[in-house]
């Protein structure tokens, strides 16, 4: 199944635009999890099992697995295999982008080794650096456009509109999307007008303090869909106690219901 079809199915099935960022920090998980043979996978498994009926996607950031070396990457592969069984799409947050041969290797790793449904990429080196990803027509390629961090103003203010137009033009196979931070709702609204019904991954809610109502209004398409609103710490660390999975489910449900309230408006 193509990434966009899988995403749309999950949105409809769970009535949700929530994406859970699986950014594991072993210093923040309960001791009972740390005592397990594979605490990264166990933590993710409990989060996924508790939230799989409440979300439209999961987004593991590869940095949080690379920090633990080969063990962390093996746990990431197991986590993605588990999520694939639920039918929920996985966006691998890797922000790749390099010359063609390097990008081809990055794409092979993302889609054939990790088996993600989509991957985030950087457009800074131009179209040829993204073409190896675009060849995987059933996979999503989510292009950084305007990020939620304070430093985005250093360069992105000058180019983000051009990025949006370029990505729209490159979207010949219907598998491209954009990353646009929730912290800039006016710009998000402008980008949505440019790209139409293209999916937009929207980080910045929760711990980063974006205005959720404004982000939903600006980010959804004309049908109230195609906005993938990510929360990481606000969900997976809703509790650092033994009830962490139940707390994550509660936080995901609360965010889903709040988003849906604004979608209806």
N, C-alpha and C positions, 0 to 999 in steps of 0.2 A: 504494500500500500504506500502511496506517495505521502510525503511528510504533511503536505497541506490537507490532504484528505483525512489523515490520521488525526491531525490537530482539530479539524472541524468536527470530526466524530466525537472526540473527547469533550470538546466544548458543549456539544449538544447533549451528550450522554450524561455529563455531570453538571450541566447548567453552570459552567464555571469558566472564568478567564484567569484563574489563579495558576501561576507557575511556581513550584517550590524549588528554591536553589539549595542543592545538596552540597553545602560547603563545610565539610567535616573538619572539626578541630578537636582532637582527642583530649585536649585540656578542658573541654567544656562538656564532655559526656559523663554520665554516671559511672560510678566505680563498677557496678555490676556488668556494665557493657565492656569496660576496660578489661575485666577478668575473662572475657570470651576469647576464643582462639583468633577470631578475626573481628576486632571491635569496630572497624570502619564499616564493614559489610553489615554486621549485626545492627549497628545504629541506623544505617540507611534502610535496612529491611524493615525495622520497626516503624520508621517514619513513613515509608511507602505503604506498608500494610494499613496504617492508620489513616492515610490521606488519599488513597487512590480513587476514592469515590467523590472527591472534593476538588479535583484539580484538572487542568487541561494539559499540563506538561510538567516535566522535571528538568532541572538545569544544573547538572554537576559542573562546577568550575574545576578544570583539570589541575590548576595550581594546588588545590587543597589535597590532591592525591599524589602529585609529583613530589611534594615535600616529604612524603614518607617512602620515596624510592620505589623499587620494584614491587614491594608489598602493597603500597598504596595504589599503584596502577592495576595490579591484579584485583584488588578490592573494587576498583572502579568498573572493571570489566564484569565482575560478578554482579555488581549493582545494576548495571545497564541490562544485563541478561534477565535479572529479576523484574525490572520495570517493563521490559518488552513483553513479558507474560501477561501484564495487566492491560495492554493495548494503549497505554498512555505514551505519547511521544517523548523522546529524550533529546534535549538540546545540549550538546557538549560545548560548554563555554571555554573556548581555547584561543580565540582572537588571532587566528593564524593569518599569514600573509607574507609571501616571499616570492623569489623568482620562480619561474615555471616548474623546474625540476624539484625544487624544495617543496613547493605547494602541492605537487603531485604526490609526494611522499606524505605530507601532512594530511591530505585528503584520504589517501589509502589507510592511514592509521585511524582517522576519525570514523570512517564509514565501514572499513573491512575488519579492523582489529577491535576497536571499541564498539563498533556497530551502533553508533548514534544515528538518530533520525535526522538531525540537523547539527550544524556547527557554526559558531560565530567566527567571522573573519574580518580582517582590516583591509580597507580598500586603498591604503596610502600608496602602494606601489603600482596601482593601476589595474586595468581589466585583465591583462595577461597573467597577473599574479593570482587572479581568482578563477580563471578558466578551468584549471584542473578540478576545482570543486564543482563548477557548473556542469561538468560532464556527467556527474552523478544526478541524473534528472529526477530520480525519485526521492532525492534527499534535499533537505532545506539548507540554504546558505544564507545566514543572517549577518548582514553587513553593518559594521559600526558606522553610525551616522552622526549622532549627537549624544554623547555619554553623560552620565549623571554626576560625575566627579567634578570638584571645583576647577581642576586644571583643564577641563574641556575648553575653557575660554581661550587658552593659550594659542590654539590653532584652529579648532573646529568651528568657531564663529565665522571664520572666513570661507569655509568650504562646505558646510553641512547641506546647504540648499543644492549645491552642485552635486554632492554625493547622492542626494535623493533623486534628482533628475537622471543621473547616470545609471543608478541601480534600476530605476523604472525602465530605462532603455535596454539594459542588459537582461531584463527578465523574460527572455524569449521562451523559456521552458516553464515558466510559472512556478519556479522553486526558490525565488529570492525573497528576502525579508530585510528588515532594518532593525537596528538597536537604537532606541531613542529614549533618553532618560525622562522619568516622570517629573523630575525637578524643574523642567522647562516646558510647562503645558502650552504656552503660546506658540513656541517653536514646534512642539509635537503636533498641534492642530494644523500648522502650515504644512508640515511634512505629510500628514495624513491626506490633505487636499491634493498634494502632488502625486502620491503613490496609489490612491484609490483603495482597493481592497487587499493590497499586499499586507501580509502579517507584520506586525511591529512588536518586537520584544521590548518591554518597558520595565527596566529596573528603577530603583530609587524610592519605592514605597517602603513603609515599615521603618527600619533603622535609619534610613537616610532622610526621612521626614517629609516626603513630598505630599502635596495636596491630592489625596486620592480622588476626590470628586472631579477636580479639574483634569486630572490625568485620564480618567475614564471618559469623560466628555470629549476630550481632545483626541484620545487614542483609538477609540472604536471606529469601525467603518460604518457605513450607512445602515447596516443591518444590526449594529450593536455587537459585532464580533471582530475577529482578527486582531485583537489586542491581547498580548500574552503578558500579564502583569506579574512580575516576579517579586517574591519576597523570600529571603534566605534566613537570616538570623531571627527575624521576627516570628518565624514559624518553627524552625527546627530547634531553636533554643528558647522556646516559650517557657519551658521549664528545664532546669538542670538536674531535677530529681528523677526518681524512678518512674514518675508519671510522664516522662518527656514525650512519649508517643501520643498519649491521650491529649496532652497540652498542645502538641503540634496540630492534632486534628481539630481541636477547638479553635486555635488561631487561624487555621486554613478555612474552617467553616465561617468564622466571623468575617474574614476578608472576602470570601466568596459572596456572602450575603450582602455585605456593604457595597461591593462592586455591582452586584445585580440591582441593588436599589438605585444606583446612579445610572445603570444601563437603561432601566425602565423610564427614568426621567428624560 
